[in-house]
Amino acid sequence: MSIIRHEIRKISDENRGQPIISQAVVHGNVGYFAGITPNPIVGDIKVWIADMRLFEDHNSVWNEWVDPANPPARACLTTDFWRPGMLVEVMVVAAVP
C-alpha cells in the first residue's frame, strides 16, 4: 500500500522558518489532514488551542461546522504555539472513499 502526499510545503523566502509538511497524506482508505476538511467521513480530530479561555468560543464554531448526525471523535488540548498570534492548530483523520 502506498502513501500519497498532497500539497507539500516547500521552503521559500516567503515561508522560511516554517516546517516542510504535507497538507494531506493518504494511506489506503485513511487520510490525515493538516486542517479542517469538509469531508463527511471524518473520524478523529485533534484541536490545540492557545488558551483554554477560548474553549467555549471554539465549541460554538465547532457546533456550527460539525454534522450533528455524524460527529467525529475529538480531543481539545492547550499548548504554547511557536508562532506569535497563532490561536488554533487542527489535525484531522478521515476515511477516503
Backbone torsions as a table, in degrees:
resi	resn	phi	psi	omega
1	MET	NA	132.1	-176.6
2	SER	-94.5	163.6	174.8
3	ILE	-111.4	127.7	179.8
4	ILE	-111.8	127.6	-179.5
5	ARG	-109.0	138.2	-178.0
6	HIS	-121.2	144.0	174.9
7	GLU	49.9	62.6	178.1
8	ILE	-74.7	125.5	178.8
9	ARG	-79.5	122.2	177.1
10	LYS	-98.3	155.5	178.0
11	ILE	-78.8	132.2	176.6
12	SER	-142.1	177.6	178.3
13	ASP	-62.2	-30.7	-177.4
14	GLU	-74.5	-29.1	-175.9
15	ASN	-122.3	23.4	178.8
16	ARG	-54.6	136.3	-178.8
17	GLY	94.3	-10.1	177.0
18	GLN	-92.8	156.9	-177.5
19	PRO	-73.6	151.7	171.1
20	ILE	-83.8	115.7	-178.2
21	ILE	-139.5	163.3	168.9
22	SER	-96.5	137.9	176.3
23	GLN	-73.5	-24.1	176.6
24	ALA	-151.4	142.6	175.8
25	VAL	-132.0	130.0	-179.8
26	VAL	-118.2	128.9	177.3
27	HIS	-131.0	109.7	-175.5
28	GLY	64.6	-124.7	-179.7
29	ASN	-104.9	21.6	179.0
30	VAL	-120.2	131.7	177.7
31	GLY	-114.9	141.3	176.8
32	TYR	-116.0	123.3	-171.5
33	PHE	-122.0	138.6	176.7
34	ALA	-91.6	74.3	-179.6
35	GLY	135.8	174.4	-178.9
36	ILE	-75.4	140.4	179.3
37	THR	-124.0	146.8	177.8
38	PRO	-78.1	5.1	-178.6
39	ASN	-58.1	124.4	-178.2
40	PRO	-75.3	-3.5	-176.6
41	ILE	-108.0	36.5	178.6
42	VAL	-72.2	130.2	-178.0
43	GLY	-106.2	-30.1	-173.0
44	ASP	-152.4	134.5	177.4
45	ILE	-134.1	133.4	173.0
46	LYS	-111.7	128.2	-179.9
47	VAL	-121.9	129.3	173.6
48	TRP	-112.8	129.4	177.4
49	ILE	-121.1	151.7	-174.1
50	ALA	-70.8	-27.6	-173.8
51	ASP	-150.7	124.6	-178.2
52	MET	-65.0	-12.1	172.7
53	ARG	-67.5	-14.6	176.6
54	LEU	-88.3	-1.1	-173.0
55	PHE	-59.2	-45.3	-180.0
56	GLU	-65.3	-40.2	176.1
57	ASP	-62.6	-42.5	177.5
58	HIS	-58.9	-45.8	-179.6
59	ASN	-62.7	-35.4	177.5
60	SER	-62.1	-46.1	178.5
61	VAL	-66.7	-42.9	179.3
62	TRP	-56.2	-49.0	-176.0
63	ASN	-65.3	-27.2	174.5
64	GLU	-74.0	-33.6	-175.8
65	TRP	-83.0	-42.2	-169.6
66	VAL	-71.1	146.5	174.0
67	ASP	-79.7	111.6	-175.3
68	PRO	-62.6	-22.2	178.3
69	ALA	-82.8	-18.0	-177.5
70	ASN	-138.8	57.3	-178.0
71	PRO	-72.8	139.1	176.3
72	PRO	-80.2	166.7	168.4
73	ALA	-68.1	146.8	-178.4
74	ARG	-146.3	140.6	169.8
75	ALA	-123.0	137.4	178.3
76	CYS	-123.9	121.2	-175.8
77	LEU	-125.4	166.0	175.8
78	THR	-113.1	149.9	-179.8
79	THR	-155.6	163.5	170.1
80	ASP	-93.5	117.1	-179.6
81	PHE	-81.3	150.6	-179.5
82	TRP	-75.9	-25.4	-176.9
83	ARG	-98.1	121.7	179.0
84	PRO	-56.6	136.0	178.3
85	GLY	86.4	-9.1	178.9
86	MET	-72.4	129.5	-175.7
87	LEU	-109.8	-29.9	-172.4
88	VAL	-142.1	142.4	171.0
89	GLU	-132.1	138.5	-176.4
90	VAL	-132.0	138.1	173.4
91	MET	-126.0	128.9	-175.1
92	VAL	-119.3	135.2	171.1
93	VAL	-117.7	126.1	-175.4
94	ALA	-140.5	153.8	172.8
95	ALA	-72.9	142.4	179.5
96	VAL	-114.6	118.1	-177.8
97	PRO	-64.3	NA	NA
